[in-house]
Amino acid sequence: MPSPKRYHPLLVVLHWLSALLVLFMLAAGMLSLKWMDNEPAKFAPLAVHMLTGIAILVLTAVRLVTRLLSRKPAPASSGSRLLDFTAGAVHVLLYAGLFGMGISGLGLAALSGILPLLGGAAVDLPITFFDYAPRYGHGYLATALALLAGLHIAAALYHQFIRKDGLIGRMGFGRK
C-alpha cells in the first residue's frame, strides 16, 4: 500500500492547534508574565498560563501516540542529507522541549505552591519564581523552543517558496 500524501487528519488538527497554543504561550510568558509583579493581579493570567500549558502537554502526548500509530507520508527531502538529518532532530527536540516545558512548569507550580490557582483559589505568590530550580529549566526551554519553532517555520517556508515541493500541504486537509 503506498504512503499517504498527507498526515492523519487528527495529527493535522493537533499540529495546528499546538502551534497556535505554543506561540501564544511563548509570547505570553516572555512578553507578559515574566515582567508582571507577583501580586494578586497575576492570579488570572498565571492560571490561564498553567491551564494552557497542561493542555499543550496533553495534546503533545496524544499527538505523539497518534504519530506513532498512524500511517505517514514518505519522508521529505530537502536535497541535503545534513538538512534532512537536522529536520528530524528538530522534530525530536520540539517534542522533547514541549514535554520538558510541561514537566518543568508543573514542577514549578507544585514547588511554589501555586497549583490551587487552577481551582480559582488565592495563593501567596513567591517573591520570585527563580527561588525554584524548575524556573531555570522552564526559561531555558522556552528560549530553545522559540528558536526551534522559528527554525521549523523557516524550513516550512523554504520548502513552500524556494523548493516549491508542496511540503506544507502534507500538514493540511484534503485527499490522502
TORTORDREN-346862 format. One line per 2 residues: their letters; for each residue y, x, z of N, C-alpha, C. Coordinates in steps of 0.1 Angstrom, whole numbers. Last residue first. Example, Ala and Ser with C-alpha at 12.3 -4.5 7.8 and 13.67 -1.06 7.14 Angstrom:
BEGIN
SA> -22 128 71 -11 137 71 0 129 79  -57 132 78 -45 123 78 -33 132 78
This chain:
BEGIN
KR> 119 -61 8 113 -48 12 109 -41 0  151 -75 1 137 -74 -2 131 -60 3
GF> 173 -74 30 170 -76 16 155 -75 14  196 -55 51 187 -66 48 184 -68 33
GM> 195 -20 59 201 -33 56 191 -43 54  188 6 58 190 1 71 199 -12 70
RG> 186 12 32 174 12 39 175 5 53  213 15 24 206 3 21 192 1 28
IL> 218 42 28 223 32 38 216 19 36  208 54 5 201 56 18 205 45 28
GD> 216 56 -21 213 43 -15 207 43 -2  224 80 -32 210 77 -33 206 64 -26
KR> 248 95 -36 246 82 -42 232 78 -43  257 119 -26 243 119 -32 241 106 -40
IF> 282 108 -19 281 121 -26 267 121 -33  280 83 -6 291 86 -16 290 99 -24
QH> 256 81 9 262 70 2 271 74 -9  252 107 20 242 101 12 248 90 3
YL> 276 109 34 273 119 24 262 113 15  273 87 52 284 87 42 282 97 31
AA> 252 97 68 251 85 60 261 84 49  265 120 78 253 122 69 251 109 61
AI> 285 108 94 288 117 83 277 119 73  268 95 113 277 87 104 281 96 92
HL> 257 118 125 248 107 119 256 99 109  279 130 135 271 137 125 262 127 118
GA> 288 111 154 296 115 143 289 122 132  265 111 170 269 99 163 278 102 151
LL> 268 137 181 256 133 173 259 121 165  292 134 195 291 144 184 279 141 175
AL> 285 114 213 297 112 204 296 122 192  265 127 227 262 115 219 273 112 209
AT> 279 148 239 268 151 230 265 139 221  295 133 256 301 141 246 291 145 235
AL> 275 120 272 285 112 264 291 120 253  263 142 284 256 135 274 265 126 266
YG> 284 150 301 280 159 290 272 152 280  285 126 317 296 131 310 293 140 298
HG> 259 126 328 264 114 321 276 118 312  258 150 342 250 148 331 254 136 322
YR> 278 144 361 280 155 352 271 153 340  267 122 375 280 121 368 282 132 358
PA> 245 131 389 243 124 376 256 122 368  257 142 413 252 151 402 250 143 389
YD> 286 131 427 272 128 425 268 135 412  313 135 428 306 139 440 290 137 439
FF> 324 123 407 319 137 405 313 142 418  335 100 413 321 99 410 315 113 408
TI> 357 99 441 354 104 428 339 103 425  357 81 462 370 87 458 368 92 444
PL> 336 52 454 338 66 459 352 71 455  343 19 463 341 29 452 343 43 459
DV> 327 -4 480 336 7 483 333 17 472  324 -36 464 319 -24 470 330 -14 473
AA> 318 -70 458 328 -60 460 321 -48 467  294 -84 435 299 -81 449 309 -70 448
GG> 283 -91 411 297 -96 414 302 -92 428  260 -78 405 259 -92 410 273 -98 414
LL> 269 -53 399 262 -61 389 260 -76 393  278 -43 422 288 -48 413 281 -56 402
PL> 256 -31 435 259 -45 438 270 -51 429  257 -4 426 248 -14 419 251 -28 423
IG> 271 15 439 279 5 432 270 -5 425  263 38 453 263 25 460 270 14 452
SL> 258 63 442 272 60 446 273 46 453  231 61 435 236 71 445 250 68 450
AA> 232 41 415 224 40 427 229 49 438  249 51 395 252 38 402 245 37 415
LG> 236 74 388 249 75 394 253 62 401  212 63 378 212 72 389 225 73 396
LG> 222 49 356 216 42 367 215 50 380  232 71 342 241 60 346 235 52 358
SI> 209 85 336 219 91 344 229 81 350  196 66 321 190 70 333 200 77 342
GM> 214 62 299 210 51 307 204 55 321  215 89 289 227 82 294 223 70 303
GF> 188 93 282 194 101 292 207 95 298  185 75 261 177 73 273 183 81 285
LG> 204 86 244 206 72 248 197 70 261  193 112 240 206 110 246 208 96 251
AY> 169 105 227 169 112 240 182 111 247  180 94 203 171 86 212 171 92 226
LL> 194 116 193 201 104 196 192 95 206  173 135 190 183 137 200 191 125 203
VH> 159 123 168 153 125 181 163 127 192  180 125 149 174 112 153 167 113 167
VA> 184 152 147 195 144 152 190 130 157  159 160 137 163 165 150 174 156 156
GA> 161 149 111 150 145 120 154 148 135  183 163 101 183 148 102 173 143 112
TF> 173 189 102 185 186 110 185 170 112  154 188 81 150 191 95 161 186 105
DL> 172 183 60 162 173 63 156 175 77  187 206 60 194 194 63 183 183 67
LR> 166 224 53 173 226 66 180 213 70  158 215 28 149 215 39 156 216 53
SG> 178 195 8 177 207 15 167 206 27  178 170 -2 177 181 -12 177 194 -5
SS> 176 151 16 190 155 12 190 165 1  152 125 16 155 139 14 170 141 10
AP> 134 102 37 145 105 28 147 120 27  101 91 39 112 100 44 122 103 33
AP> 95 57 30 92 71 28 103 80 33  101 32 55 103 37 41 98 52 41
KR> 75 21 77 88 27 74 89 31 60  60 -4 98 60 4 86 74 9 82
SL> 60 -2 134 63 -8 121 62 2 110  57 13 158 47 3 154 49 -3 140
LR> 79 29 162 66 35 162 55 26 156  99 10 161 99 20 151 85 27 150
TV> 93 -5 184 93 -11 171 92 -1 160  98 15 203 85 9 202 83 2 188
LR> 126 19 199 116 30 197 102 25 196  136 -7 204 138 0 191 128 11 189
VA> 131 -10 231 125 -19 221 125 -13 207  146 12 241 132 12 243 125 2 233
TL> 172 3 232 166 16 228 151 17 229  175 -20 247 175 -21 232 169 -8 226
VL> 176 -9 273 165 -18 269 164 -19 254  200 6 271 187 12 275 175 4 270
IA> 218 -14 264 215 -3 254 202 4 258  218 -28 288 214 -35 276 210 -24 265
IG> 228 -9 305 214 -13 308 209 -20 295  254 -7 295 245 4 295 231 1 297
TL> 263 -33 300 262 -29 286 253 -17 285  264 -31 328 255 -41 322 253 -38 307
MH> 283 -10 332 269 -9 337 259 -19 330  306 -21 320 300 -9 315 286 -7 319
VA> 309 -44 336 306 -46 322 300 -33 316  315 -30 360 303 -39 359 299 -42 345
LP> 339 -17 353 327 -9 357 314 -18 356  356 -39 349 353 -30 338 340 -22 340
AF> 355 -50 376 350 -58 364 347 -48 352  365 -28 393 352 -35 395 347 -42 382
KA> 390 -18 391 380 -12 383 366 -19 384  405 -30 410 408 -34 396 397 -28 386
PE> 398 -17 434 392 -29 430 394 -34 416  396 18 423 401 8 432 396 -6 427
ND> 398 46 412 387 40 418 392 30 428  419 46 382 417 49 397 405 41 402
MW> 408 55 350 411 45 359 409 50 374  397 74 332 411 76 337 416 66 347
KL> 372 65 326 374 79 331 387 81 337  377 40 314 371 41 327 373 55 334
SL> 390 49 288 395 40 298 390 42 312  379 68 271 393 65 269 399 56 280
MG> 352 71 278 361 83 276 375 80 276  342 44 281 340 54 291 350 66 290
AA> 350 32 257 354 26 270 353 37 281  338 48 237 353 46 238 357 42 251
LM> 311 45 244 317 58 244 332 57 245  309 17 242 307 23 255 313 37 255
FL> 313 13 214 321 6 224 321 13 237  292 28 204 305 32 201 315 26 211
VL> 271 13 215 272 27 219 286 32 216  274 -12 202 275 -11 217 277 4 221
LA> 271 -5 175 283 -11 180 285 -10 195  244 5 176 256 14 171 269 8 176
SL> 229 -17 184 230 -5 193 242 4 189  233 -33 162 237 -38 175 239 -26 184
WH> 221 -17 142 235 -20 141 241 -25 154  194 -14 153 202 -3 149 217 -6 149
LV> 185 -41 156 186 -32 168 195 -20 165  185 -49 129 193 -56 138 196 -47 151
VL> 166 -30 119 179 -31 113 189 -37 123  143 -37 134 149 -23 135 163 -23 130
LP> 138 -62 124 142 -61 138 148 -47 140  132 -56 96 144 -64 100 148 -62 115
HY> 121 -23 90 118 -36 95 131 -43 99  138 -6 63 132 -7 76 130 -21 80
RK> 129 -8 28 138 -9 39 130 -9 53  109 -4 11 121 2 7 132 2 19
PS> 76 5 23 87 -5 21 100 3 17  51 23 5 60 22 16 71 12 13
PM> 22 7 -9 34 15 -10 43 13 2  -12 8 0 0 0 0 12 9 0
